């Protein structure tokens, strides 16, 4: 299968597999080859496994950039991350790299919460055990300075704002469905709390990619632990089924050559 687009700003073309290939942000999906703009390319050092480098190019740089570029998390600060999937785990990992003093991971699956601890979470909140906002406020005695929503739901977006202390900032990373509105109490803004969005972590790809690879080589960026399974392209439907069941961080597609 081969899919092409003219450049980063161009309209997507038809795939050569005989039908339409859905695209997001003009990027080909599950294609063996792509034509991309030169600004979207960066050299990867030869001692970096490419199947792990592929993780950085999307989910990892999104979580890392949201922490470092969008929110600018400061050392010693308190952080809450809603969602412990691939992006959420990367956000937790980035908060640890940034030197956050307390990192609280929120999810509904015990396996993902345990994985979040391995990525740097100092505390975990099981959202099925009660109101996660109340749990975070109890843990922190008033709320966190930074929160990140990495699921894409109305409820968790609102919770990410509600768990902030005065002067805190919530960053929405998850893709909330088009047309969905979130509701916030106007009075809460008098406490100088803010909410903002982040697109792929406001990334600076040509500097972020080499930096993240170096973090991995130093043992600070946890990529091996993120891989739940490696599958072939012809097994992609099994990968989608695993996503629907939950419990996976990332499945990596390995192309046969």
C-alpha positions as CSV (number, residue, x, y, z in Angstrom):
1,X,0.0,0.0,0.0
2,X,1.3,3.4,-0.9
3,X,-0.3,6.7,-0.1
4,X,1.0,10.1,-1.2
5,X,0.3,13.8,-0.5
6,X,1.9,16.8,-2.2
7,X,3.0,18.6,1.0
8,X,2.1,19.4,4.5
9,X,-0.6,21.9,3.4
10,X,-2.0,19.9,0.4
11,X,-5.3,18.1,0.1
12,X,-4.9,14.3,0.5
13,X,-4.8,12.2,-2.6
14,X,-6.3,8.7,-3.2
15,X,-4.2,5.8,-2.2
16,X,-2.8,3.5,-4.8
17,X,-4.5,0.5,-3.0
18,X,-7.6,1.2,-5.1
19,X,-9.7,3.3,-2.7
20,X,-9.8,6.2,-0.3
21,X,-7.4,6.3,2.6
22,X,-8.6,8.4,5.5
23,X,-6.1,11.0,6.7
24,X,-5.7,13.2,9.7
25,X,-3.8,16.5,9.3
26,X,-2.8,15.4,5.8
27,X,-0.7,12.5,7.2
28,X,-1.1,9.0,5.6
29,X,-2.3,6.2,7.8
30,X,-0.7,2.8,7.9
31,X,1.2,3.5,4.7
32,X,4.6,1.9,3.9
33,X,5.7,5.1,2.0
34,X,4.8,8.8,2.2
35,X,5.7,12.0,0.5
36,X,6.1,14.7,3.1
37,X,7.4,18.3,3.3
38,X,11.1,18.6,4.1
39,X,10.2,20.5,7.3
40,X,8.5,17.3,8.6
41,X,11.8,15.3,8.3
42,X,14.5,14.8,10.9
43,X,17.5,12.6,11.0
44,X,17.3,9.7,13.5
45,X,20.6,8.5,14.9
46,X,21.5,5.0,13.9
47,X,21.6,3.5,17.4
48,X,17.9,4.3,17.9
49,X,15.4,1.5,17.2
50,X,13.0,2.7,14.5
51,X,10.0,1.0,16.0
52,X,10.5,3.0,19.2
53,X,11.3,6.2,17.3
54,X,7.9,5.9,15.6
55,X,6.3,6.3,19.0
56,X,8.0,9.6,19.5
57,X,6.7,11.1,16.3
58,X,3.2,11.3,17.5
59,X,2.0,10.4,21.0
60,X,5.2,10.9,22.9
61,X,6.0,14.3,21.4
62,X,2.4,15.3,22.0
63,X,2.5,14.5,25.7
64,X,6.0,15.9,26.1
65,X,5.3,19.1,24.3
66,X,2.1,19.7,26.2
67,X,4.2,19.7,29.4
68,X,7.3,21.5,28.2
69,X,6.0,23.9,25.5
70,X,2.3,24.5,26.0
71,X,2.0,24.4,29.8
72,X,5.7,25.0,30.7
73,X,5.5,22.9,33.9
74,X,8.0,24.2,36.5
75,X,10.2,22.0,38.7
76,X,8.7,21.1,42.0
77,X,5.1,21.8,40.8
78,X,2.0,19.5,41.2
79,X,0.5,17.8,38.1
80,X,-2.6,15.7,37.4
81,X,-2.9,13.7,34.2
82,X,-6.4,12.4,33.2
83,X,-5.9,9.3,31.1
84,X,-3.0,6.8,31.2
85,X,-3.0,5.7,27.6
86,X,-0.1,6.3,25.3
87,X,-0.3,10.1,25.3
88,X,-1.2,10.3,29.0
89,X,1.8,8.1,29.9
90,X,4.0,10.3,27.8
91,X,2.6,13.3,29.7
92,X,3.4,11.7,33.0
93,X,6.9,10.8,31.8
94,X,7.4,14.4,30.6
95,X,6.3,15.8,33.9
96,X,8.8,13.6,35.6
97,X,11.6,14.8,33.2
98,X,10.5,18.4,33.8
99,X,11.0,17.9,37.6
100,X,7.4,18.0,38.8
101,X,7.3,17.3,42.5
102,X,4.0,15.5,42.5
103,X,2.4,13.7,39.5
104,X,-1.1,12.2,39.9
105,X,-2.3,9.8,37.2
106,X,-6.1,9.3,36.8
107,X,-7.6,6.4,35.0
108,X,-10.3,3.7,35.4
109,X,-8.0,0.7,34.7
110,X,-5.7,-0.6,37.5
111,X,-3.2,-2.0,34.9
112,X,-2.8,1.4,33.4
113,X,-2.4,3.1,36.8
114,X,0.3,0.7,37.7
115,X,2.0,1.4,34.4
116,X,1.7,5.1,35.1
117,X,3.8,4.6,38.3
118,X,6.6,3.1,36.2
119,X,6.4,6.2,34.0
120,X,6.9,8.6,37.0
121,X,3.5,9.0,38.7
122,X,3.9,9.6,42.4
123,X,0.2,9.0,43.1
124,X,-2.6,7.3,41.2
125,X,-6.4,8.0,41.3
126,X,-8.9,5.3,40.3
127,X,-11.8,7.3,38.8
128,X,-14.2,4.4,39.5
129,X,-13.6,4.7,43.3
130,X,-15.2,8.1,43.6
131,X,-15.0,11.6,42.3
132,X,-11.5,12.0,40.9
133,X,-11.6,15.8,41.5
134,X,-12.3,15.3,45.2
135,X,-9.6,12.6,45.4
136,X,-7.0,15.0,43.8
137,X,-8.0,17.9,46.1
138,X,-7.7,15.6,49.1
139,X,-4.2,14.4,48.0
140,X,-3.0,17.9,47.3
141,X,-4.9,19.8,49.9
142,X,-6.5,22.2,47.5
143,X,-5.7,21.1,43.9
144,X,-2.8,21.0,41.4
145,X,-1.0,23.7,39.6
146,X,-1.1,21.9,36.2
147,X,-3.6,19.4,34.8
148,X,-3.7,17.6,31.5
149,X,-6.7,15.9,29.8
150,X,-5.5,13.1,27.6
151,X,-8.7,11.3,26.8
152,X,-10.9,13.6,24.8
153,X,-14.1,13.5,26.9
154,X,-16.4,16.4,28.1
155,X,-16.4,15.0,31.6
156,X,-12.7,14.7,32.0
157,X,-12.1,18.1,30.4
158,X,-14.3,19.7,33.0
159,X,-12.7,17.7,35.8
160,X,-9.2,18.7,34.6
161,X,-10.3,22.4,35.2
162,X,-12.1,21.7,38.5
163,X,-9.1,20.0,40.1
164,X,-6.9,23.1,39.8
165,X,-5.8,25.3,42.7
166,X,-5.9,29.1,42.4
167,X,-3.7,30.2,39.5
168,X,-3.6,26.7,37.9
169,X,-3.8,25.9,34.3
170,X,-5.5,23.0,32.5
171,X,-4.3,21.8,29.2
172,X,-6.6,19.8,26.9
173,X,-4.6,17.3,24.8
174,X,-7.4,14.8,24.0
175,X,-9.5,15.2,20.9
176,X,-12.9,16.1,22.2
177,X,-15.6,15.2,19.5
178,X,-16.5,17.9,17.1
179,X,-19.5,19.9,18.3
180,X,-19.1,18.9,22.0
181,X,-19.2,21.8,24.4
182,X,-17.6,21.8,27.9
183,X,-19.2,23.7,30.7
184,X,-17.3,25.6,33.4
185,X,-18.4,27.8,36.2
186,X,-17.7,31.4,35.5
187,X,-17.0,32.3,39.1
188,X,-14.0,29.8,39.1
189,X,-12.2,32.1,36.7
190,X,-12.0,34.7,39.4
191,X,-9.4,32.4,41.0
192,X,-7.2,33.1,38.0
193,X,-7.5,29.5,36.8
194,X,-7.0,29.0,33.1
195,X,-7.8,26.4,30.4
196,X,-6.1,26.0,27.1
197,X,-5.6,23.5,24.2
198,X,-2.5,21.9,22.8
199,X,-2.0,20.6,19.3
200,X,0.6,17.9,19.1
201,X,2.3,19.4,22.1
202,X,3.1,22.7,20.4
203,X,6.1,20.7,19.2
204,X,9.3,21.9,17.7
205,X,9.9,18.6,15.8
206,X,13.5,19.1,14.6
207,X,14.7,19.9,18.1
208,X,12.2,17.8,20.1
209,X,12.9,14.5,18.3
210,X,16.7,14.4,18.9
211,X,16.2,15.6,22.5
212,X,13.7,12.8,23.2
213,X,15.9,10.2,21.6
214,X,18.7,11.4,23.9
215,X,16.3,11.1,26.9
216,X,15.6,7.5,25.8
217,X,19.3,6.6,25.5
218,X,19.8,8.1,29.0
219,X,17.0,5.9,30.4
220,X,14.7,8.9,31.2
221,X,12.2,8.4,28.4
222,X,10.3,5.1,28.8
223,X,9.5,3.8,25.3
224,X,10.0,0.0,25.7
225,X,7.5,-0.1,28.5
226,X,4.9,1.6,26.3
227,X,4.8,-1.2,23.6
228,X,1.9,-3.5,24.4
229,X,2.5,-5.6,21.3
230,X,4.0,-5.6,17.8
231,X,1.7,-6.6,15.0
232,X,1.8,-6.9,11.2
233,X,-0.1,-4.6,8.9
234,X,-2.4,-7.5,7.9
235,X,-3.4,-7.9,11.6
236,X,-4.5,-4.2,11.9
237,X,-8.1,-5.2,12.6
238,X,-6.9,-7.2,15.7
239,X,-5.1,-4.0,16.7
240,X,-8.3,-2.0,16.5
241,X,-10.1,-4.7,18.5
242,X,-7.5,-4.5,21.2
243,X,-7.9,-0.7,21.3
244,X,-11.7,-1.1,21.9
245,X,-11.1,-3.6,24.7
246,X,-8.8,-1.2,26.5
247,X,-5.7,-2.1,28.5
248,X,-3.1,-1.4,25.8
249,X,-0.7,1.5,25.7
250,X,0.6,1.3,22.2
251,X,0.6,-1.5,19.5
252,X,3.4,-1.0,17.0
253,X,2.9,-2.1,13.4
254,X,5.9,-3.8,12.0
255,X,6.0,-3.9,8.1
256,X,7.2,-7.0,6.4
257,X,9.9,-6.5,3.8
